[in-house]
Amino acid sequence: MGDKSKIQWTDATWNPVTGCTQVSPGCDHCYAEKMSNRLSHLPKYAGVSEHGRWTGRVIVHPGEVLSQPLRWQKPRRIFVCSMSDLFHSSVPFDFISQVFDVMAMADWHTFQVLTKRPGRMAHFAEKVWPCHRPEGEWPKNVWAGTSVESQKYAPRLDMLARVPAQVRFVSAEPLLGPLDLTHIGKQGINALTGEWSHYHEETGDVCTHWEEPLINWCIVGGESGPGARPMHPQWGRDIRDQCQQFGVPFFFKQWGEYRPLEHSDLDFSQNEFGDCPYPLREVDSIPRLYSTSHGTGYITTRTLMIRVGKKAAGAVLDGREWQEMPNV
């Protein structure tokens, strides 16, 4: 944590808030929860995690920690609150405003704010920030993102769309199920283009509307660490194909602990997990529509995922790495 980060899509991390609570299945094996427990001897992390689980305590850090980016003279991308969630309900809006004051002043950096609570971020953008700085717009160097681990949580993108950031992004990590970004919410809005349609009852016509895209960057990754759940390759490919179709940058961060089983994996001579064969998991893919002369239906395919560890699994998808970034 600090002015260097191993996270591939950022350069540094900055934590003016520590501590959090779980909100959805993507939080089940949170790395920050366990890391905070290991750092609990430090005042910054005291009491926020016990036995590897969040306690519910959330601490804000004014003063030297808050002003840290102002002392980093070299421009960099900074992941904000990698060990918490800036928009947690326990973080006062007054303190969030102070964090944004620092980000606005440090305009030579790019700040990446990722939250699982985009509704509170939207409220801050619409009601709090304009009152705090009536003359100022949302800082252009502050990107706004939300985590979406499966289709169930895709409505978070509707709330993110209310934030007037120059770059809005989705982090589908850990990706725990299929995700269709082209059909979000009751209106079926395409998050990558802003297109949505509705049926006009009087005329019987389908009316199509265009607004700005909900997101303009997409990060995908599998889960790592103890208890990691495998990501079906088709889930990642489908999101990549959606992004390619509509010209949205796609960043494949990692496979996680598991990657697809390959023929070469049948040689277990070098197994970091011991003498036994690598653990295998069978994962269902997204049901796919098929058509024949007898009609249409859905078919679900399965694939074997092999646990080789995060480093060995890597980040190669269909023969190449995908590390596309927004063109700002």
C-alpha positions in Angstrom: 0.0 0.0 0.0 1.4 3.4 -0.9 3.0 5.0 -3.9 3.5 1.6 -5.7 1.0 -1.1 -6.3 1.0 -4.6 -7.8 -2.6 -4.1 -9.1 -2.2 -4.0 -12.8 -4.6 -1.2 -13.6 -3.3 1.3 -11.2 0.1 2.7 -10.0 -0.5 3.5 -6.3 -3.0 3.1 -3.5 -4.2 5.7 -1.1 -6.3 4.8 2.0 -7.8 7.8 3.8 -10.4 5.3 5.1 -9.8 1.8 6.6 -12.3 -0.8 7.6 -15.5 -1.9 5.8 -18.4 -4.4 5.9 -19.6 -7.0 3.4 -22.5 -6.1 1.0 -22.7 -8.9 -1.6 -21.1 -12.3 -2.6 -18.2 -10.5 -4.2 -17.1 -9.6 -0.7 -17.0 -13.2 0.6 -13.2 -13.6 0.3 -12.1 -9.9 0.4 -8.3 -9.5 0.4 -8.6 -6.2 2.3 -10.5 -7.9 5.1 -7.6 -10.4 5.7 -4.8 -8.0 5.1 -6.3 -5.5 7.6 -6.2 -8.4 10.1 -2.5 -8.9 9.5 -1.9 -5.1 9.9 -4.0 -4.8 13.0 -0.9 -4.0 15.1 -0.8 -0.6 13.3 -3.0 2.2 14.6 -4.5 2.7 11.1 -6.0 -0.8 11.1 -6.6 -1.3 14.8 -9.9 -3.1 15.4 -11.2 -3.0 11.9 -10.7 -6.8 11.3 -10.6 -9.8 13.7 -10.0 -13.4 12.8 -9.9 -12.3 9.1 -13.4 -10.8 9.1 -14.5 -7.1 9.2 -15.7 -6.0 12.7 -17.8 -3.1 11.3 -15.4 -0.5 12.6 -14.5 2.1 9.9 -11.8 4.7 10.6 -11.2 8.0 8.7 -7.7 9.4 8.6 -7.4 13.2 8.3 -4.2 15.1 8.5 -1.0 13.5 7.1 -2.8 10.5 5.5 -5.4 12.7 3.9 -2.8 15.0 2.3 -0.5 12.2 1.1 -1.2 12.5 -2.7 -0.2 16.2 -2.6 3.4 15.0 -1.6 3.6 12.7 -4.6 5.0 14.9 -7.3 5.2 12.3 -10.1 1.8 11.9 -11.8 0.3 8.5 -11.3 -3.0 6.6 -11.3 -4.2 6.2 -7.7 -6.7 3.6 -6.5 -8.6 5.3 -3.7 -9.5 3.2 -0.6 -8.2 -0.1 -1.7 -8.6 -1.2 2.0 -12.1 0.1 2.4 -15.0 1.8 0.5 -15.0 5.6 0.4 -18.8 5.6 0.2 -19.4 3.3 3.2 -22.3 4.6 5.2 -20.0 5.1 8.2 -17.9 7.7 6.3 -19.4 11.2 6.8 -20.1 13.2 3.7 -18.0 16.0 5.2 -14.9 13.8 5.2 -15.7 12.5 1.7 -15.8 16.2 0.6 -12.3 16.7 2.1 -11.0 13.6 0.2 -12.4 15.2 -3.0 -10.8 18.5 -2.1 -7.4 16.8 -2.1 -8.1 15.0 -5.3 -9.2 18.2 -7.0 -6.0 20.0 -5.8 -3.7 17.1 -6.9 -4.9 17.5 -10.5 -1.6 16.0 -11.9 -2.8 12.6 -10.6 -5.7 10.4 -11.8 -7.8 9.0 -9.0 -9.8 5.8 -9.4 -12.6 5.6 -6.9 -14.2 2.1 -6.8 -17.3 1.4 -4.7 -19.9 -1.2 -4.1 -22.2 1.6 -2.9 -22.8 3.6 -6.1 -26.2 4.9 -4.7 -24.3 6.9 -2.0 -21.8 8.0 -4.6 -24.6 9.3 -6.8 -26.2 11.2 -3.9 -22.8 12.8 -3.1 -22.4 13.9 -6.7 -25.9 15.3 -7.0 -26.5 16.8 -3.5 -23.4 17.1 -1.4 -20.5 18.1 -3.7 -22.4 20.9 -5.5 -23.1 22.5 -2.1 -19.6 22.0 -0.8 -18.0 23.6 -3.9 -20.8 25.5 -5.8 -18.3 26.8 -8.3 -16.7 23.4 -9.0 -17.8 20.5 -11.2 -16.9 16.9 -10.5 -13.1 16.8 -10.8 -12.0 15.6 -14.3 -9.1 13.6 -12.8 -11.5 11.5 -10.6 -12.8 8.3 -12.3 -15.9 6.7 -10.8 -16.4 2.9 -10.7 -18.5 0.2 -9.2 -18.1 -3.5 -8.6 -20.5 -5.9 -10.4 -19.8 -9.6 -9.8 -22.9 -11.0 -11.6 -26.0 -10.0 -13.5 -27.9 -9.7 -10.2 -25.8 -6.6 -9.2 -25.8 -5.0 -12.7 -28.4 -2.4 -11.5 -25.5 -0.7 -9.7 -24.6 0.7 -13.1 -27.8 2.6 -13.2 -26.8 4.5 -10.1 -23.2 4.9 -11.3 -24.6 6.6 -14.4 -25.8 9.5 -12.3 -22.2 10.4 -11.4 -20.8 13.0 -13.9 -17.3 11.6 -14.0 -15.2 11.8 -17.2 -14.5 8.1 -16.9 -17.0 5.7 -15.4 -16.0 2.0 -15.1 -17.1 -1.4 -13.9 -14.9 -3.9 -12.1 -16.3 -7.4 -12.7 -13.9 -8.9 -10.2 -14.3 -11.5 -8.9 -16.6 -12.4 -11.7 -18.9 -15.0 -10.2 -21.4 -15.5 -13.1 -22.4 -14.3 -16.5 -22.8 -10.6 -17.1 -24.6 -9.0 -20.0 -23.7 -5.3 -20.1 -25.9 -4.7 -23.1 -29.1 -5.2 -21.1 -29.2 -3.5 -17.7 -32.2 -2.9 -15.5 -35.9 -2.8 -16.3 -35.4 -0.6 -19.3 -32.8 -3.0 -20.8 -30.3 -0.2 -21.3 -27.0 -0.9 -23.1 -24.4 0.2 -20.5 -21.8 0.4 -23.3 -23.7 2.8 -25.6 -26.5 4.3 -23.6 -29.2 2.9 -25.9 -32.5 1.8 -24.5 -35.9 1.0 -26.0 -39.5 0.9 -24.9 -42.8 -0.2 -26.3 -45.3 2.5 -27.2 -48.7 1.1 -26.2 -50.8 3.5 -28.4 -48.9 3.1 -31.6 -47.4 -0.3 -31.1 -44.0 1.0 -32.1 -40.7 0.3 -30.3 -39.1 3.6 -29.5 -35.3 3.7 -29.2 -33.5 6.3 -27.2 -29.8 7.2 -27.0 -28.1 8.7 -24.0 -24.4 8.7 -23.0 -22.8 5.3 -22.1 -23.2 4.3 -18.5 -19.5 3.1 -18.5 -16.5 3.5 -20.7 -14.0 1.0 -19.2 -14.4 -2.6 -18.0 -12.2 -4.6 -15.8 -12.7 -8.4 -15.5 -10.9 -10.9 -13.2 -11.2 -14.2 -11.4 -11.0 -14.7 -7.7 -7.7 -15.5 -5.9 -6.8 -16.6 -2.4 -8.2 -19.3 0.0 -11.7 -20.5 -0.9 -11.5 -18.9 -4.4 -14.3 -19.6 -6.8 -13.4 -20.4 -10.4 -14.5 -18.1 -13.3 -15.9 -19.8 -16.4 -13.9 -18.7 -19.4 -17.1 -17.9 -21.4 -18.1 -15.3 -18.8 -14.9 -13.3 -19.5 -15.1 -13.9 -23.2 -18.6 -12.6 -23.4 -17.8 -9.4 -21.7 -14.7 -8.9 -23.9 -16.8 -9.5 -27.0 -19.4 -6.9 -25.8 -16.7 -4.4 -25.2 -15.0 -5.0 -28.5 -18.4 -4.7 -30.4 -19.0 -1.2 -28.9 -15.5 0.1 -28.7 -15.1 0.1 -24.9 -11.6 -0.6 -23.4 -11.4 -4.1 -21.8 -8.9 -5.0 -19.1 -8.5 -8.7 -18.2 -6.7 -8.6 -14.8 -6.3 -12.2 -14.0 -7.7 -15.7 -14.1 -7.4 -16.0 -10.3 -6.6 -19.3 -8.7 -8.1 -21.3 -11.5 -7.7 -21.4 -15.2 -9.2 -23.6 -18.0 -7.8 -27.2 -18.0 -5.4 -27.8 -20.9 -4.0 -31.0 -22.3 -0.5 -30.1 -21.0 -2.0 -30.0 -17.4 -2.2 -33.8 -17.4 1.5 -33.8 -16.5 1.4 -33.4 -12.7 5.2 -33.6 -12.2 5.4 -29.9 -11.1 2.5 -29.3 -8.7 2.8 -26.5 -6.2 0.1 -28.0 -4.2 2.0 -31.2 -3.4 2.1 -34.7 -4.8 -1.6 -35.1 -5.4 -3.1 -34.0 -8.8 -4.1 -30.4 -9.2 -7.6 -29.7 -7.7 -10.2 -29.5 -10.5 -13.6 -27.8 -10.5 -16.5 -28.2 -13.0 -18.2 -24.9 -13.8 -21.4 -24.3 -15.8 -21.3 -21.7 -18.5 -24.0 -19.2 -19.4 -27.0 -21.0 -21.1 -26.8 -20.3 -24.8 -29.7 -20.2 -27.3 -29.5 -22.6 -30.2 -31.7 -23.2 -33.2 -32.5 -26.3 -35.3 -35.1 -27.3 -37.8 -37.2 -28.6 -34.9 -37.2 -25.3 -33.0 -35.0 -23.3 -30.5 -33.8 -24.0 -27.0 -31.1 -23.4 -24.5 -28.0 -25.4 -23.9 -25.6 -25.2 -21.0 -22.0 -26.3 -21.4 -19.5 -27.2 -18.7 -15.7 -26.8 -18.5 -13.1 -28.1 -16.2 -11.0 -25.4 -14.3 -7.7 -26.4 -12.8 -6.3 -24.8 -9.7 -2.7 -23.8 -10.3 -2.4 -20.6 -8.2 -2.8 -17.0 -9.3 0.8 -16.5 -10.6 0.7 -19.6 -12.8 -2.8 -18.9 -14.0 -1.7 -15.6 -15.3 -3.9 -13.2 -17.4 -3.8 -14.6 -21.0 -7.2 -14.9 -22.5 -7.4 -16.5 -26.0 -3.7 -16.2 -26.6 -3.1 -12.6 -25.5 -3.2 -10.2 -22.6 -5.9 -7.6 -22.6 -4.8 -4.4 -20.8 -6.8 -1.7 -22.5 -7.2 1.7 -20.7 -9.6 4.6 -21.3 -8.5 7.1 -23.8 -8.6 10.3 -21.8 
